[in-house]
């Protein structure tokens, strides 16, 4: 398992030629990875403080960095949600921790997803950022299935400096992201 940062540095010239740039300072780079675990309506997460604490602890283990609880910005009667109540957990990774997490995601977690055939090429946001949803957090090796009360999903957002989705796709393919075949 090669380090993702080293792989990026080694494939920089190839990335530059693929996106038709000459200056290596213009090359698309990974900026940060944001991981959000929204619990929303899961057994009224706002009322169940243990579920929020469990989500924060599990997300901290997965990311290898302390996660924080997210709070509702507005009250919503339809969801039985009050302003300020905890509804999930989030963490933002940069630098080496970001690369460590992406290595874990690519080489340990995604291969453990049942019937995995690759990630979608259509999950870009028109600005070069990529969103990936995982339905079950138990694919990460840090999580013990016997100690978790519920399976939780998560959203992983990978932010890049790419100017277009095509440039970001090239960057992520060179880094070994397993996209579905066309």
N, C-alpha and C positions, 0 to 999 in steps of 0.2 A: 504494500500500500504506500504509494508515493505521496509526499506532502503536496497539497493543492497549491500552495504559494510557489513552491519550486516548479511545479508543472506550469503555472501561469508564466513565470519568468522564462522558462525554457521555450514556451510556445508563443512568446510575445511577437517575434518577427512574423510568424505564420498568421497570427491574428491581425497584425498591421496590414499584411498583404491581402488578407481576405476582406477587410473593410475599406480598402483603398486609401490608407493613410500612410504618411511618410514619417511623421514625428512620433516617437514612442510615448511622448507625454499625452498625445491625443488618444491613445489606445483605450478602449473600454476597460474598466476595472470594476471589481466588486467593492462596494462601499460598506454595506451593512446587511445584516440579516435580522429581521424582526419576527419574533415568534409570538403568536397570540393564541391563547387557549380560552375561548369564550364559553362560559358555562350556561349563560342565559337561563332558560326555563328548566334545566336539569334539576328536578326536585326542588324548585325554588331556591336556587343557589344563593340568592340574597339573604335568605333566612338561615341557611345552613352554613355556619362559619367553618365547620370542619371540612366541608367540601372545597371551599375556597383555599383554606390552608393546605389541604392535600394537593390541590392543583398547583399552588405556588411552589411547594416542596418538590413535586415531580418535575415541573418545568425547570426548576433550578438544577435538578440532577441531570436532566437531558441537556441543558445548555451549558452546564458547568459554570454558571454565573447566577447570582441571586436574581430571581424574578420578583415582580411586584404585582399586587392585586390591582385590578382595574375597577373603577367605580362608575356607576351609571351617571350620565350627565343630566338626564331628564327623568322625571317620573313618567311612567307609562302604565295606565290602568289596565289595558288589555293584557299586559304581560305580568301584572301584579308586581310592578317594579317601582321602587322609590328612588328619588334622586340621592346619590351618595352611597347607595348600597353596593357592595362588592358583587361583581358579575363575571369575573374571570381573572386571568393572569397573563402577564406579558413580559418579554425580555428582549433587549436589543443587543446584538453582538457585533463587535467590530474587531478588526485586526486579527491576531492569532486565534482568538477564541472563535471568531467567525469561520476561519479556515478549518479549525478542528471540528466544529459542528458540521460543516458541509461535508467533510470527509466521513464523519459518522453517518450522516444522512445518506450519502451516495453509496457507501460500501457496506453498511450494517443494517440500516433501517429500511430503505427502499427494497432491497432484495428479500426482506422478510414479509413484505406486503403480499397478501394472498392474491393469486392470479395477476401478478404485476407484469405489464407488458410495455412499460415506459411511461414517462410523464408527457403531458399534452404540450404540443407546440403552440397552442392557442391561448395560453394563460398569461400573455404579456399585456401590459397596460398602455400601449402606444407610446410610452416614454422610455422603454428599455428595462423596466422592472418586471420581475416574474413572481407570480403568486402560486403557491402549491398548497393544496389542502390534504391533510392526512386524517382519516376518519378514526383511527385507533392509535393512541399513544403507546400502546403495548409493543409496537414494533421496535422501540428503542430498547437496547439491552439493559439500561439502568433501571428500568421499571420492573418491579416484581409483581406479577399478576395476582399473587395471593395477598398482597398488602394494599392494593388499590380497591376502592369501593365501587367505582364505575369506570368504564372506558370513556375516554375523553378525546375529542378531535382537536386539531390545531391547524392554524393557518400560518404558513411560512412565507414571508415576503423577502425576496432577494433584490436589493437595490443596487443598480449598476450606474456607471457614468455613461453608458451607451446612449447615443442620440436617437436610435431607432430600435424597434423590436428585432429587425434583421441583424443588426450589429450585436445586440445582446444574445441572440440565438447562436451566432457564431462563437462568441466568447464562451458561452455555457457549453456548447458542443466540444470546444477545444479543452475545456476543463473536465470533460467526462460525464456530463449530465446525461442520463439515459432517456433521451427523447424517443417517442414512438416513431416507428418507421412510417414514411409517407404513404 
